Amino acid sequence: MPAWEQEKPARPHKGKYRPGFPLDYVVVDTETTGLDRYSCVIEAAALRVRGGQVTAEFSTLIQPPRRELYRNGEWQEGFVEPFITQLTGITDSMLETAPLPETALPRLLDFLGDDPILGHNVHFDVNMLYDDLTRCLGRPLPNDFFDTLRLSRRLLPKLPHHRLGDVAAALGVPYLGAHRALGDCRITQACYLALRDLAHTRYTEEELARLFDKKKKPPAPRPTADPSHPFYGKRVAFAGDLSTLTRRQAKELVQNAGGLPADSTSGGPADYLVVGGAALPILRGKGATLLSESAFLTLAQGGGDTSDPCFSRPAVL
């Protein structure tokens, strides 16, 4: 099944992202059997923080279901792939005696309480725990959460990558015990305190509120663009593969004309939908002016207009 047709897991009681710099929270990290929605948590750790100080720690391995794994040139029954063991150091023998989810997860929930959760790329950990709690206990994870990844992207915008190791290096935080849940919790906590200090050193409270405002304002048309161009101030989305230029080049043409390129027709109605190759129009493009690739090029380069027969505004796409 294509990735865009896969149904995302329903998490109706998942907590909400909470911006800001609280002093009371729990830091959470997990290690898992993989990165997809079918993976399971094999280790969970948490730090309880009060007034910015760690007051308690929690850590447990969790035994996942056995499955068939391809190891040493043959299929074997086990818990984790070799690359997970290489990354984390967690082996099948360690998980052999680990508590089952039905035992470990209630203890984690008791430790978390109602506190907001802090993590790095915290959505991943929250989603993994939510799914395991739902599958094994029939309970959700309703705690709100906030994220050092988001904080670093705002406060360290020139950093090429925002992986935990990159952020720690940029902030001078020792990167010790990484890729084990408790070690990553300690690194995340140290990075959060450093980011918090950085934020309050550089910005006023009003400036921070604007910096972390989730409402994204659309970019303004380029000042050199011609306001009479049909793309000026319009959203232009793309579907399918373009044959004569890259997607980046196509977006550059849109921007040169004063338009607003979009990765898809989500996030607001598109005024134009450029269909490349043999791609079929999609329902999200309903109401947009449908352009073939050649028509888009003609229009972007200053020829033709939307009354030409090669442009159409379909009632239903």
Legacy VTK file of the C-alpha trace (Angstrom):
# vtk DataFile Version 3.0
C-alpha trace
ASCII
DATASET POLYDATA
POINTS 317 float
0.000 0.000 0.000
1.460 3.416 -0.917
2.588 5.524 2.050
-0.043 8.201 1.412
-2.838 5.629 1.594
-1.755 4.169 4.925
-4.154 5.099 7.689
-2.507 6.803 10.623
-3.203 5.275 14.032
-6.027 7.017 15.848
-4.869 8.633 19.078
-7.985 10.550 20.174
-6.837 11.105 23.761
-3.258 12.113 23.020
-2.085 15.206 24.884
-1.346 18.533 23.237
1.912 20.245 22.419
2.575 22.882 25.074
5.029 25.668 24.144
7.001 27.426 26.833
9.635 26.699 29.459
8.024 24.983 32.471
10.068 24.051 35.546
7.962 21.057 36.629
7.751 18.138 34.172
9.010 14.626 33.387
11.691 13.902 30.808
10.898 10.752 28.805
12.827 8.651 26.317
12.248 5.230 24.794
14.192 2.623 22.863
12.167 0.569 20.409
12.335 -2.443 18.094
12.157 -0.100 15.082
10.839 3.195 13.785
7.486 2.276 12.211
4.002 2.094 13.712
4.318 -1.659 14.239
7.364 -1.353 16.502
7.298 -1.861 20.266
8.997 -0.157 23.203
11.861 -2.208 24.671
13.093 0.368 27.176
11.499 3.402 28.820
13.055 5.923 31.169
11.923 9.131 32.831
13.242 11.890 35.088
10.900 13.775 37.412
11.865 17.446 37.512
10.696 19.975 40.075
11.827 23.591 39.922
14.326 22.645 37.218
15.988 20.002 39.419
15.804 16.221 38.945
14.126 14.699 41.988
13.569 11.075 40.869
14.520 8.630 38.113
12.718 5.705 36.496
14.039 3.124 34.039
12.882 -0.280 32.863
13.430 -2.723 30.048
10.224 -4.068 28.511
9.949 -7.456 26.846
8.403 -7.153 23.372
6.648 -9.996 21.523
8.916 -12.553 19.888
9.081 -12.473 16.100
10.964 -13.925 13.161
14.229 -12.057 12.532
16.834 -12.515 9.823
20.152 -12.887 11.624
23.434 -14.543 10.737
22.122 -15.519 7.322
19.004 -17.299 8.541
15.584 -16.679 10.031
15.518 -16.951 13.811
13.011 -16.262 16.545
13.987 -13.336 18.752
13.204 -9.886 20.110
15.374 -7.279 18.357
17.156 -6.808 15.049
20.978 -6.792 15.100
21.094 -3.075 14.219
19.011 -2.245 17.314
21.426 -4.220 19.484
24.369 -2.466 17.830
22.781 0.951 18.390
21.537 0.507 21.953
23.434 -2.427 23.402
20.118 -4.082 24.294
20.282 -7.803 23.542
17.804 -10.651 23.376
19.252 -12.099 26.564
18.585 -8.832 28.408
14.982 -8.798 27.204
14.512 -12.471 28.084
14.163 -11.546 31.764
12.630 -8.072 31.271
9.135 -7.376 32.636
6.215 -7.678 30.242
4.413 -4.499 29.124
1.487 -5.334 31.414
3.882 -5.026 34.375
6.266 -2.277 33.245
3.875 0.219 31.665
1.625 0.766 34.738
4.763 1.586 36.753
5.756 4.141 34.117
2.282 5.698 34.175
2.428 6.022 37.952
5.781 7.799 37.646
4.522 10.191 34.956
1.372 11.210 36.785
-0.229 14.257 35.153
3.056 16.049 34.449
3.826 17.425 30.989
6.378 15.308 29.126
9.657 16.661 27.798
11.545 14.784 25.085
13.684 15.262 22.007
11.493 14.615 18.974
8.960 13.881 21.672
6.144 12.973 19.283
7.944 9.718 18.497
8.223 8.639 22.143
4.702 9.763 23.026
3.231 7.962 20.014
5.136 4.746 20.741
4.050 4.738 24.388
0.479 5.674 23.470
0.216 2.759 21.050
1.766 0.235 23.456
-0.440 1.427 26.325
-3.529 1.159 24.139
-2.553 -2.261 22.782
-1.446 -3.800 26.086
-3.523 -2.024 28.736
-6.388 -0.402 26.852
-5.279 2.978 28.256
-4.161 6.158 26.453
-1.330 8.548 27.279
-3.086 11.914 27.788
-0.124 13.949 29.106
0.684 17.199 27.321
4.240 17.509 26.035
6.955 19.881 24.846
10.042 19.293 22.761
13.735 20.214 22.813
13.798 19.546 19.056
11.334 22.374 18.429
13.153 24.615 20.875
16.500 24.025 19.175
15.051 24.743 15.734
13.860 28.131 16.957
16.813 29.048 19.148
19.629 27.507 17.062
18.385 28.219 13.529
21.861 28.038 11.953
22.507 24.506 13.207
22.555 22.205 10.123
20.975 19.274 11.981
18.985 19.120 15.191
19.558 15.547 16.306
20.115 15.219 20.040
23.865 14.770 19.559
24.064 17.858 17.347
22.140 19.986 19.836
24.225 18.715 22.754
27.454 19.537 20.904
26.221 23.035 20.038
25.315 23.715 23.667
28.407 22.137 25.200
26.396 19.342 26.849
28.303 16.051 27.408
26.903 13.315 25.158
27.253 10.428 27.598
25.080 7.324 27.713
23.376 8.081 24.400
21.014 5.556 22.797
19.941 4.161 26.132
16.718 5.631 27.444
17.989 6.950 30.785
21.162 8.375 29.224
19.127 10.176 26.562
16.820 11.554 29.267
19.792 13.069 31.087
21.178 14.587 27.879
17.752 15.972 26.957
17.329 17.511 30.412
20.733 19.216 30.194
19.972 20.506 26.694
16.596 21.850 27.837
18.137 23.820 30.699
20.765 25.247 28.338
18.127 26.181 25.757
15.973 27.748 28.460
18.889 29.888 29.661
19.706 30.826 26.070
16.119 31.865 25.384
15.849 34.090 28.439
19.261 35.635 27.781
18.512 36.567 24.177
14.803 37.399 24.195
12.136 39.182 26.187
8.948 37.289 27.060
7.119 39.124 24.271
9.800 38.201 21.738
9.691 34.558 22.830
5.930 34.497 22.395
6.336 35.708 18.808
9.228 33.303 18.161
7.164 30.287 19.163
3.889 31.443 17.643
2.477 28.380 15.842
0.485 30.500 13.401
2.574 30.571 10.264
2.132 33.649 8.182
2.294 33.086 4.417
5.417 34.518 2.763
4.997 37.820 0.964
5.446 37.888 -2.826
8.940 38.838 -3.973
9.260 42.626 -4.378
10.669 42.203 -7.908
7.606 40.256 -9.093
5.021 41.706 -11.455
1.706 42.201 -9.585
-0.175 41.643 -12.846
1.157 38.086 -13.257
-1.564 35.417 -12.750
0.590 33.666 -10.107
1.142 36.838 -8.058
-0.024 36.220 -4.486
-1.530 32.856 -5.448
-0.859 29.393 -3.986
0.572 26.992 -6.554
0.651 23.291 -5.651
2.162 20.340 -7.522
1.110 16.721 -8.004
3.083 13.990 -9.765
6.581 14.035 -11.238
7.638 16.896 -13.482
9.597 15.832 -16.567
11.368 19.012 -17.706
12.482 20.558 -14.415
12.909 19.676 -10.760
10.315 20.529 -8.127
12.747 23.073 -6.670
13.138 24.752 -10.059
9.356 24.830 -10.480
8.936 26.477 -7.095
11.589 29.015 -7.994
9.580 29.975 -11.099
6.487 30.390 -8.918
8.367 32.637 -6.484
9.880 34.700 -9.297
6.349 35.365 -10.505
5.270 36.440 -7.012
3.430 33.202 -6.265
3.444 31.066 -3.132
4.661 27.507 -3.832
3.095 24.753 -1.754
4.163 21.151 -1.246
0.562 19.986 -1.572
-2.924 21.409 -1.664
-3.260 20.873 2.087
-2.856 23.809 4.448
-5.288 26.001 2.542
-6.968 25.977 -0.869
-4.610 26.067 -3.849
-5.316 28.511 -6.633
-3.400 26.403 -9.167
-2.620 22.690 -9.223
0.175 21.668 -11.609
-0.161 18.003 -12.593
3.035 16.386 -13.819
3.454 13.173 -15.782
0.595 10.720 -15.563
-0.514 11.826 -12.105
-4.236 11.971 -11.587
-5.825 15.038 -10.019
-6.560 14.600 -6.348
-9.595 15.624 -4.351
-7.599 18.109 -2.278
-7.150 20.142 -5.432
-10.881 20.661 -5.862
-11.650 24.097 -7.212
-8.063 24.887 -8.239
-7.140 25.838 -11.772
-5.632 22.670 -13.197
-2.431 23.162 -15.224
-0.453 20.674 -17.263
3.309 20.956 -16.945
3.627 22.635 -20.347
0.854 25.094 -19.494
2.551 25.894 -16.199
5.847 26.612 -17.969
4.131 28.822 -20.525
2.379 30.816 -17.829
5.380 30.983 -15.465
7.628 32.286 -18.225
5.242 35.055 -19.134
3.237 33.630 -22.042
-0.457 32.823 -22.281
-3.200 33.506 -19.791
-5.775 31.531 -17.878
-8.420 32.036 -20.549
-6.411 29.780 -22.888
-8.009 26.368 -23.561
-5.020 24.594 -21.974
-6.141 25.877 -18.564
-9.255 24.582 -16.869
-11.000 24.973 -13.542
-12.711 21.623 -13.000
-15.825 21.430 -10.854
-14.671 18.108 -9.399
-11.140 16.717 -9.598
LINES 1 318
317 0 1 2 3 4 5 6 7 8 9 10 11 12 13 14 15 16 17 18 19 20 21 22 23 24 25 26 27 28 29 30 31 32 33 34 35 36 37 38 39 40 41 42 43 44 45 46 47 48 49 50 51 52 53 54 55 56 57 58 59 60 61 62 63 64 65 66 67 68 69 70 71 72 73 74 75 76 77 78 79 80 81 82 83 84 85 86 87 88 89 90 91 92 93 94 95 96 97 98 99 100 101 102 103 104 105 106 107 108 109 110 111 112 113 114 115 116 117 118 119 120 121 122 123 124 125 126 127 128 129 130 131 132 133 134 135 136 137 138 139 140 141 142 143 144 145 146 147 148 149 150 151 152 153 154 155 156 157 158 159 160 161 162 163 164 165 166 167 168 169 170 171 172 173 174 175 176 177 178 179 180 181 182 183 184 185 186 187 188 189 190 191 192 193 194 195 196 197 198 199 200 201 202 203 204 205 206 207 208 209 210 211 212 213 214 215 216 217 218 219 220 221 222 223 224 225 226 227 228 229 230 231 232 233 234 235 236 237 238 239 240 241 242 243 244 245 246 247 248 249 250 251 252 253 254 255 256 257 258 259 260 261 262 263 264 265 266 267 268 269 270 271 272 273 274 275 276 277 278 279 280 281 282 283 284 285 286 287 288 289 290 291 292 293 294 295 296 297 298 299 300 301 302 303 304 305 306 307 308 309 310 311 312 313 314 315 316
